């Protein structure tokens, strides 16, 4: 029923259908056939500008974003390797930024593909590191920030505002994907118009009832904050399934078309509703015992 409700919400809207497939991937009876490897470094879109002050610094699946503020750059995630960090630094130079212009690196959660480039970038630029409080302890070495990033310059234990120049980002604990997952809200500009971007901190679902219940609770908090801040540019740190790549390509082909990353109010609300239905459907399946392992991880 919940998958059917997600289908109904998506309707015939191309973007919402893509997001429905993305959100429901783990529980969909007919999952998407195409899913690039996380560490696939195909980089033909690296450095694409998706808004006046937002740059895509990722590959086909793994994303990082740079937000330009009046006092330098903020990174949302830092790539999955030192090589990725080096590529970000190289892009900065080509784009006219100095190493010292990188002020903050926001790590959405304690998985290596989101912080792998951060130790290098911290050493090369002096950027400060912010992450969730529970990202420090982790669950074994595979889910813990490395010592080279500690102590954190800012630890997120509750809803936190990070001011960089005139830009105020909101950092929100949203555990579920990992204990230390945080989500990010950032005011941006598109065609000179102020918009609000959001980054849902942890996408992947694991067949663990406790974590999935926590993810559903976090989604409610994330949705309430999205409504309060009037989010209309939802972005994802894994970009393979929600048409991020095709939207970036379309922007390069037809640069004077309306920005495809700006959603209507109806689309924004339905996107979050679809995400909730898909996550809840996965929880139902795990509780019923019909999914017992992460066969699509």
Secondary structure, DSSP 8 states (H G I E B T S, - for coil): -HHHHHHHHHTT-HHHHHHHHHHTTTT-TT--S----TT----TTTTEEEETTEEE---SSB--EEEEETTEEEEE---SSHHHHHHHHHHHHHTT--GGGEEEEE--SSSHHHHTTHHHHHHHH--EEEEEGGGTT-SSGGGS--GGG-S-SEEESSSEEEEETTEEEEEEE--SSSTT-EEEEEEEEETTEEEEEEE-S-----S-HHHHHHHHHHHHHHHHHHHHHT--EEE-SB-SSSSHHHHHHHHHH-TTS--TT---HHHHHHHHHHHHHHHHHHHHHHHTTS--S-TT-
